[in-house]
Amino acid sequence: MHKDNNTAMPPKFTPGRGDDGTTDLILGRVEKTNDLIAVLGALDEVNAMLGLALSFDLDETSRHEIVAVQQFIYQLSAHVAARGALETHPPLTAMLAMIDRNIASAQDQFAGDAGFIQYDGRSGPAALHVARAMCRRA
């Protein structure tokens, strides 16, 4: 709210401190060229693409699994930003095991496929394909 007329203020997109080449993480400021920033940016991009995939027509099982992966990425990002000082719940190993089970289940659907999966032009699976490709940077 503006102090003088009680009208709503638009959200701030920057902290307003200027740009000195550093940024805040959970345990303090780091240079924007720090490898942690690149990892966090890649995780953020993947999470955003998964959010885009959810806006398309996907089956309920896929939607549930995508939301679980988004929650994992959120916790993993906090873990990275805290340089390992924050624990995740469930532990990272349990989350990775869940993702491995989901991948194995999805691969069973394509058991006869020997090559890369080619999508049929639907937007949801295409967004998931882009998210998968983006994971390689994280």
Secondary structure, DSSP 8 states (H G I E B T S, - for coil): --TTT-------SS-SS--SSEEEETTEEEETTSHHHHHHHHHHHHHHHHHHHHTS---HHHHHHHHHHHHHHHHHHHHHHTTT-S--SS-HHHHHHHHHHHHHHHHHTTTT--S-----S-HHHHHHHHHHHHHTT-
